[in-house]
Amino acid sequence: LVLTENGEIDTSTVIPLIDGGTEGFKGNARVIYPRMSACIDCTLDLFPPQVNYPLCTIAHTPRLPEHCVEYVKVIQWTEEGPFNGASLDADDPEHVDWVLQKASERAQSF
């Protein structure tokens, strides 16, 4: 950052920080201008909290499609070890298809 002779920021010298990411089908992006906009730490409360389901619900009484998907991700993936024991990659279409198929089978059993 370069300051002018009055101590103000010369906006032509500001290099913005572009922060972004994805998780499954959800994503976010934001542009942060140093000393002009809120910093990353100041905006963390704007993100929604991580959603967690009780294990007893997803294992015994799934009531939502998300419960079946979570069961497959947490329990079945570990037990069955598909794809030679690879970790679940939500960006890999084969992994997503496997989870969809197993979650659909689980939903049909209830």
C-alpha positions as CSV (number, residue, x, y, z in Angstrom):
1,L,0.0,0.0,0.0
2,V,1.2,3.5,-0.8
3,L,-0.1,6.4,1.2
4,T,-0.6,9.9,-0.3
5,E,0.9,12.9,1.3
6,N,-2.3,13.4,3.3
7,G,-2.0,9.9,4.8
8,E,-4.8,8.4,2.7
9,I,-4.4,5.1,0.8
10,D,-3.6,5.4,-2.9
11,T,-6.3,3.1,-4.2
12,S,-4.4,2.4,-7.4
13,T,-1.8,0.6,-5.3
14,V,-4.2,-1.7,-3.4
15,I,-3.9,-5.4,-4.3
16,P,-7.2,-7.2,-3.5
17,L,-7.2,-10.6,-1.9
18,I,-9.7,-13.0,-3.5
19,D,-10.8,-15.7,-1.1
20,G,-13.1,-18.5,-2.1
21,G,-13.8,-22.2,-1.8
22,T,-16.3,-25.0,-2.4
23,E,-17.7,-27.8,-0.5
24,G,-19.8,-30.2,-2.5
25,F,-22.2,-28.1,-4.5
26,K,-21.9,-25.1,-2.2
27,G,-19.4,-22.3,-2.8
28,N,-18.4,-18.9,-1.7
29,A,-16.1,-16.1,-2.9
30,R,-15.3,-12.7,-1.5
31,V,-12.9,-9.9,-2.3
32,I,-11.0,-8.2,0.5
33,Y,-9.3,-4.8,0.1
34,P,-6.6,-4.3,2.7
35,R,-7.5,-1.4,5.1
36,M,-10.6,-0.7,3.0
37,S,-12.9,-3.7,3.8
38,A,-13.4,-6.1,6.7
39,C,-10.6,-8.7,7.1
40,I,-11.2,-12.4,6.8
41,D,-11.3,-12.9,10.6
42,C,-13.9,-10.1,10.9
43,T,-16.3,-11.9,8.5
44,L,-16.1,-15.5,9.8
45,D,-19.4,-15.1,11.6
46,L,-21.2,-14.6,8.2
47,F,-20.6,-18.2,7.2
48,P,-23.4,-20.7,8.2
49,P,-22.4,-23.2,10.9
50,Q,-21.5,-26.7,10.0
51,V,-24.5,-29.0,10.0
52,N,-24.1,-32.2,12.1
53,Y,-26.7,-34.9,12.7
54,P,-26.8,-37.2,15.8
55,L,-25.4,-40.6,15.0
56,C,-28.4,-42.3,16.6
57,T,-30.7,-40.5,14.2
58,I,-28.8,-41.3,11.0
59,A,-28.3,-44.9,12.1
60,H,-31.7,-45.9,13.4
61,T,-34.4,-43.3,12.4
62,P,-33.5,-41.4,9.3
63,R,-36.2,-38.9,8.6
64,L,-34.6,-36.8,5.8
65,P,-32.7,-37.6,2.7
66,E,-29.7,-35.9,4.3
67,H,-29.7,-38.5,7.0
68,C,-29.3,-41.3,4.5
69,V,-26.5,-39.5,2.7
70,E,-24.7,-38.7,6.0
71,Y,-25.0,-42.4,7.1
72,V,-23.4,-43.5,3.9
73,K,-20.6,-40.9,4.2
74,V,-19.9,-41.6,7.9
75,I,-20.6,-45.3,8.4
76,Q,-20.9,-47.2,5.1
77,W,-17.9,-45.6,3.4
78,T,-15.7,-46.5,6.3
79,E,-17.1,-50.1,6.6
80,E,-17.1,-51.0,2.9
81,G,-13.9,-49.1,1.9
82,P,-14.9,-48.5,-1.8
83,F,-12.4,-47.5,-4.4
84,N,-9.5,-49.4,-2.7
85,G,-10.0,-47.7,0.6
86,A,-9.7,-44.1,-0.8
87,S,-11.0,-41.2,1.2
88,L,-14.3,-39.8,0.1
89,D,-13.8,-37.0,-2.4
90,A,-17.0,-35.0,-2.9
91,D,-15.5,-33.6,-6.2
92,D,-15.0,-37.1,-7.7
93,P,-18.1,-38.0,-9.8
94,E,-17.6,-41.8,-9.1
95,H,-17.5,-41.2,-5.4
96,V,-20.7,-39.0,-5.5
97,D,-22.5,-41.6,-7.7
98,W,-21.5,-44.4,-5.2
99,V,-22.8,-42.3,-2.2
100,L,-26.1,-41.5,-4.2
101,Q,-26.7,-45.2,-5.0
102,K,-26.0,-46.4,-1.4
103,A,-28.1,-43.5,0.1
104,S,-31.0,-44.4,-2.2
105,E,-30.8,-48.1,-1.2
106,R,-30.8,-47.1,2.4
107,A,-33.8,-44.7,1.9
108,Q,-35.7,-47.6,0.3
109,S,-35.2,-49.8,3.3
110,F,-37.1,-47.3,5.5
